[in-house]
Amino acid sequence: MRTLGLLLMLSALAMLMAMVVGTIDPELWQSLLSYGLLFAGVFCFTAGVIRNH
């Protein structure tokens, strides 16, 4: 579960950084998707940490 969370967070951050640098054009749906992935990644990572304790 923690690995899934890390992968989701990294993919969201890569997408956000690509928008900041200008590699991809920032659009509303891409921003919402990346922030949603970031939220889901944090949730999955936290759930994995809590599950193991």
N, CA, C and O of each residue as an XYZ file, in Angstrom:
212
protein
N       0.828     -1.187      0.000
C       0.000      0.000      0.000
C       0.873      1.252      0.000
O       0.561      2.242     -0.661
N       1.981      1.191      0.758
C       2.875      2.352      0.786
C       3.536      2.568     -0.566
O       3.744      3.707     -0.985
N       3.867      1.474     -1.253
C       4.506      1.597     -2.562
C       3.549      2.227     -3.572
O       3.954      3.062     -4.380
N       2.289      1.828     -3.524
C       1.290      2.428     -4.404
C       1.162      3.922     -4.114
O       1.067      4.731     -5.036
N       1.160      4.281     -2.845
C       1.077      5.689     -2.476
C       2.263      6.482     -2.983
O       2.108      7.596     -3.482
N       3.448      5.905     -2.853
C       4.639      6.592     -3.346
C       4.608      6.763     -4.862
O       4.980      7.816     -5.382
N       4.164      5.728     -5.565
C       4.091      5.825     -7.021
C       3.071      6.870     -7.465
O       3.318      7.617     -8.412
N       1.931      6.925     -6.787
C       0.930      7.933     -7.120
C       1.459      9.339     -6.859
O       1.265     10.242     -7.673
N       2.127      9.520     -5.724
C       2.663     10.846     -5.402
C       3.745     11.257     -6.393
O       3.779     12.408     -6.829
N       4.621     10.340     -6.750
C       5.687     10.670     -7.690
C       5.149     10.993     -9.081
O       5.648     11.903     -9.744
N       4.132     10.251     -9.527
C       3.565     10.548    -10.841
C       2.851     11.898    -10.836
O       2.913     12.641    -11.816
N       2.173     12.215     -9.729
C       1.505     13.519     -9.633
C       2.525     14.648     -9.600
O       2.334     15.674    -10.254
N       3.595     14.474     -8.853
C       4.624     15.511     -8.785
C       5.328     15.685    -10.126
O       5.666     16.805    -10.507
N       5.550     14.593    -10.839
C       6.174     14.696    -12.157
C       5.271     15.464    -13.116
O       5.744     16.268    -13.919
N       3.986     15.213    -13.024
C       3.033     15.924    -13.885
C       2.992     17.411    -13.536
O       2.973     18.260    -14.427
N       2.978     17.722    -12.247
C       2.967     19.126    -11.826
C       4.250     19.847    -12.225
O       4.207     20.994    -12.668
N       5.379     19.184    -12.069
C       6.648     19.811    -12.441
C       6.745     20.021    -13.943
O       7.320     21.012    -14.393
N       6.188     19.098    -14.727
C       6.178     19.279    -16.180
C       5.338     20.493    -16.566
O       5.652     21.189    -17.532
N       4.272     20.745    -15.812
C       3.459     21.932    -16.086
C       4.206     23.205    -15.694
O       4.114     24.220    -16.384
N       4.946     23.151    -14.585
C       5.688     24.331    -14.131
C       6.810     24.674    -15.107
O       7.005     25.840    -15.450
N       7.538     23.669    -15.549
C       8.660     23.883    -16.453
C       8.175     24.304    -17.835
O       8.868     25.045    -18.532
N       7.015     23.849    -18.234
C       6.480     24.220    -19.531
C       6.540     23.114    -20.553
O       6.295     23.354    -21.736
N       6.859     21.907    -20.128
C       6.910     20.781    -21.047
C       5.522     20.458    -21.583
O       5.358     20.162    -22.767
N       4.527     20.517    -20.705
C       3.140     20.332    -21.145
C       2.353     21.590    -20.793
O       2.654     22.274    -19.815
N       1.349     21.880    -21.598
C       0.517     23.057    -21.346
C      -0.394     22.788    -20.154
O      -1.103     21.782    -20.135
N      -0.384     23.669    -19.167
C      -1.254     23.452    -18.007
C      -2.724     23.687    -18.371
O      -3.106     24.766    -18.824
N      -3.507     22.683    -18.168
C      -4.940     22.780    -18.380
C      -5.634     22.403    -17.083
O      -5.034     21.788    -16.201
N      -6.884     22.772    -16.976
C      -7.619     22.552    -15.731
C      -7.742     21.076    -15.403
O      -7.537     20.686    -14.254
N      -8.070     20.252    -16.376
C      -8.263     18.834    -16.079
C      -6.952     18.164    -15.682
O      -6.955     17.236    -14.873
N      -5.836     18.619    -16.238
C      -4.544     18.049    -15.849
C      -4.173     18.448    -14.430
O      -3.628     17.643    -13.675
N      -4.469     19.685    -14.071
C      -4.191     20.133    -12.712
C      -5.042     19.360    -11.710
O      -4.542     18.891    -10.687
N      -6.329     19.231    -12.014
C      -7.210     18.499    -11.108
C      -6.802     17.029    -10.991
O      -6.849     16.445     -9.909
N      -6.405     16.445    -12.115
C      -5.958     15.052    -12.088
C      -4.704     14.895    -11.253
O      -4.612     13.959    -10.459
N      -3.738     15.783    -11.409
C      -2.489     15.649    -10.668
C      -2.704     15.888     -9.172
O      -2.114     15.191     -8.346
N      -3.539     16.862     -8.816
C      -3.816     17.072     -7.394
C      -4.640     15.929     -6.809
O      -4.473     15.581     -5.640
N      -5.513     15.352     -7.600
C      -6.254     14.176     -7.139
C      -5.344     12.982     -6.913
O      -5.488     12.255     -5.931
N      -4.399     12.786     -7.835
C      -3.425     11.708     -7.663
C      -2.552     11.939     -6.433
O      -2.217     11.001     -5.709
N      -2.192     13.188     -6.210
C      -1.382     13.507     -5.036
C      -2.146     13.210     -3.754
O      -1.589     12.641     -2.816
N      -3.416     13.591     -3.710
C      -4.244     13.316     -2.538
C      -4.416     11.810     -2.330
O      -4.309     11.321     -1.206
N      -4.682     11.079     -3.411
C      -4.839      9.628     -3.307
C      -3.534      8.967     -2.868
O      -3.554      8.009     -2.094
N      -2.408      9.470     -3.353
C      -1.115      8.911     -2.948
C      -0.829      9.126     -1.483
O      -0.339      8.222     -0.807
N      -1.129     10.315     -0.978
C      -0.929     10.584      0.444
C      -1.853      9.699      1.273
O      -1.446      9.177      2.311
N      -3.090      9.528      0.825
C      -4.037      8.676      1.540
C      -3.555      7.231      1.575
O      -3.579      6.601      2.632
N      -3.114      6.690      0.426
C      -2.644      5.305      0.365
C      -1.382      5.113      1.191
O      -1.238      4.100      1.876
N      -0.474      6.070      1.134
C       0.757      5.966      1.913
C       0.452      5.975      3.406
O       1.005      5.174      4.160
N      -0.426      6.880      3.835
C      -0.779      6.957      5.253
C      -1.497      5.684      5.702
O      -1.249      5.190      6.802
N      -2.380      5.154      4.865
C      -3.072      3.917      5.206
C      -2.088      2.752      5.319
O      -2.243      1.897      6.191
N      -1.095      2.712      4.460
C      -0.086      1.660      4.555
C       0.757      1.753      5.803
O       1.112      0.733      6.394
N       1.086      2.982      6.216
C       1.869      3.163      7.436
C       1.052      2.756      8.655
O       1.551      2.069      9.546
N      -0.207      3.184      8.686
C      -1.065      2.850      9.832
C      -1.320      1.354      9.895
O      -1.368      0.778     10.982
N      -1.483      0.723      8.744
C      -1.754     -0.728      8.711
C      -0.583     -1.520      9.287
O      -0.800     -2.535      9.949
N       0.639     -1.082      9.051
C       1.811     -1.825      9.511
C       2.126     -1.607     10.980
O       3.001     -2.282     11.523
N       1.442     -0.688     11.632
C       1.745     -0.441     13.056
C       0.732     -1.056     13.923
O       0.821     -0.953     15.146
